[in-house]
């Protein structure tokens, strides 16, 4: 493996010529005023767009694990998960990624992270006007193994039981903080299927 010193330089620093005296055209005052007026108008337009975006109601917040093996499955799950009414979930939910997913937001082994998640959920409720939180864990989760121990994830049955218990803790905590939120929890597998946990 090459060290940082051995790595070839791919990008060279380019000299910016757009603002140098030699390259700046003399556009005149009238043309300059037109350009500035257009820029100011665009800024006002984008400001109005941003205000409407902030006022828009989004569907949910998803919290899932950092495991890169399931990135695509998590995205796909939001379009198909039971209880999600929108026909198209992309760009309609906020997303929080933490080791262990929903388990990481409540298990004592990861207590330093808890308030960060709950504060982010509160912000999403306030800014995005979400009506649901989706908390997922997944099969063969290293963070769950660290938190729960080998015996708790030794086989599928044990894994399902231990994940279910902590997903119920997550759901209870979410409801205690945001009573109006619908809480959906489940265990996602590597084929994208989700075992929904009724909590």
C-alpha positions in Angstrom: 0.0 0.0 0.0 1.4 3.4 -0.9 1.9 6.0 1.8 0.7 9.5 1.5 4.1 10.6 0.3 4.2 7.9 -2.4 0.7 8.7 -3.8 0.9 10.4 -7.2 -0.5 13.9 -7.5 -3.7 13.7 -9.4 -4.8 17.3 -9.2 -2.6 20.3 -9.7 -3.6 23.7 -8.3 -5.1 25.7 -11.1 -4.4 29.4 -11.4 -7.6 31.4 -11.4 -7.6 33.8 -14.3 -11.2 34.8 -14.1 -10.5 37.8 -12.0 -7.1 38.8 -13.0 -6.7 42.2 -14.7 -5.6 40.6 -18.0 -8.7 38.5 -18.3 -11.5 40.7 -16.9 -13.4 42.2 -19.8 -14.6 45.8 -19.6 -18.3 45.2 -19.4 -19.4 48.7 -18.7 -21.6 50.2 -16.0 -25.0 49.4 -17.5 -24.1 45.7 -18.2 -22.7 45.4 -14.6 -25.9 46.9 -13.2 -28.0 44.4 -15.2 -25.9 41.5 -13.9 -26.2 42.7 -10.3 -29.9 43.2 -10.7 -30.3 39.7 -12.0 -28.2 38.3 -9.1 -30.2 40.1 -6.5 -33.5 38.9 -8.1 -32.2 35.4 -8.2 -31.3 35.7 -4.5 -34.8 36.8 -3.6 -36.3 34.0 -5.7 -34.1 31.4 -3.9 -35.0 33.0 -0.6 -38.7 32.4 -1.3 -37.9 28.8 -2.5 -36.0 28.1 0.8 -38.9 29.5 2.8 -41.4 27.2 1.1 -39.1 24.2 1.5 -38.8 25.0 5.3 -42.6 25.1 5.5 -43.1 21.8 3.6 -44.3 18.8 5.5 -42.0 15.7 5.1 -43.0 12.2 6.0 -40.5 10.7 8.4 -37.1 10.4 10.0 -35.1 7.2 9.4 -32.5 6.1 11.9 -30.3 3.2 10.8 -26.9 1.7 11.3 -23.6 2.9 9.7 -22.9 -0.5 8.2 -22.1 0.2 4.5 -23.3 -3.2 3.4 -26.9 -2.0 3.8 -26.8 1.5 2.3 -28.9 0.7 -0.7 -31.3 -1.5 1.3 -32.1 1.3 3.7 -32.8 3.7 0.9 -35.1 1.1 -0.9 -36.8 0.2 2.4 -38.2 3.7 2.8 -40.1 3.3 -0.5 -41.7 0.0 0.5 -41.9 -0.2 4.3 -45.4 -0.8 5.6 -47.1 2.2 7.1 -45.4 4.7 4.8 -48.1 6.2 2.6 -46.1 8.3 0.2 -45.7 6.7 -3.2 -42.1 8.0 -3.4 -40.0 8.4 -0.3 -36.8 9.8 -1.8 -36.3 13.4 -0.6 -39.3 13.1 1.7 -37.5 11.9 4.9 -34.7 13.1 7.1 -31.9 10.6 7.8 -29.8 9.9 10.9 -27.1 7.2 10.7 -25.5 5.8 13.9 -23.8 2.6 14.8 -26.5 0.1 15.8 -29.3 2.2 14.3 -32.2 2.5 16.7 -30.4 0.3 19.2 -27.5 2.8 19.2 -29.9 5.6 20.2 -31.0 3.8 23.4 -28.5 1.2 24.6 -26.4 2.2 27.6 -23.2 1.1 25.8 -23.6 4.1 23.5 -25.0 6.5 26.0 -22.8 9.4 24.8 -24.6 9.4 21.5 -28.2 9.4 22.8 -28.9 13.1 23.2 -27.4 13.8 19.8 -30.0 11.6 18.2 -32.9 12.8 20.2 -32.0 16.5 19.6 -31.8 15.7 15.8 -35.2 14.1 15.9 -36.6 17.1 17.7 -35.2 19.4 15.1 -36.7 17.3 12.3 -40.1 17.4 14.0 -39.8 21.2 14.3 -38.4 22.0 10.9 -39.6 19.2 8.7 -43.0 18.6 10.4 -42.5 14.8 10.2 -45.3 12.5 11.4 -43.2 9.3 11.7 -39.9 8.0 12.9 -38.6 4.8 11.4 -36.0 2.9 13.7 -34.2 0.0 12.1 -31.5 -2.4 13.3 -30.1 -5.1 11.0 -28.8 -8.7 10.9 -25.2 -9.4 11.7 -24.7 -6.0 13.3 -21.3 -5.5 14.8 -22.5 -2.7 17.1 -25.3 -4.9 18.4 -22.7 -7.6 19.1 -20.6 -5.1 21.1 -23.6 -3.8 23.1 -25.5 -7.1 23.7 -22.7 -9.7 23.7 -22.1 -12.8 21.5 -24.9 -14.9 23.1 -27.6 -12.3 22.3 -26.8 -12.6 18.6 -25.5 -16.2 18.4 -28.3 -17.3 16.1 -31.2 -15.8 14.2 -33.7 -16.5 17.0 -31.6 -15.0 19.7 -30.8 -12.0 17.4 -34.4 -11.4 16.7 -35.3 -11.5 20.4 -32.6 -9.2 21.5 -33.1 -6.7 18.7 -36.9 -6.7 19.4 -36.4 -5.9 23.0 -34.3 -2.8 22.2 -36.5 -1.7 19.4 -39.3 -1.6 21.9 -37.2 0.5 24.2 -36.5 2.8 21.3 -40.2 3.1 20.4 -41.2 3.8 24.1 -38.6 6.5 24.3 -39.6 8.1 21.0 -43.2 8.2 22.1 -42.4 9.7 25.5 -40.6 12.5 23.7 -43.0 13.0 20.8 -46.4 11.5 21.6 -47.8 12.5 18.2 -45.2 10.6 16.2 -46.0 7.2 14.7 -43.1 4.9 15.5 -42.2 2.2 13.0 -39.4 -0.3 14.0 -37.9 -3.3 12.3 -34.9 -5.5 11.6 -33.6 -5.3 8.1 -31.9 -8.2 6.3 -29.3 -8.2 3.6 -31.9 -9.0 0.9 -33.7 -5.8 1.9 -36.6 -7.6 3.7 -37.7 -6.1 7.0 -39.1 -7.9 9.9 -41.4 -5.3 11.4 -41.4 -5.2 15.2 -44.8 -4.3 16.8 -44.0 -2.1 19.7 
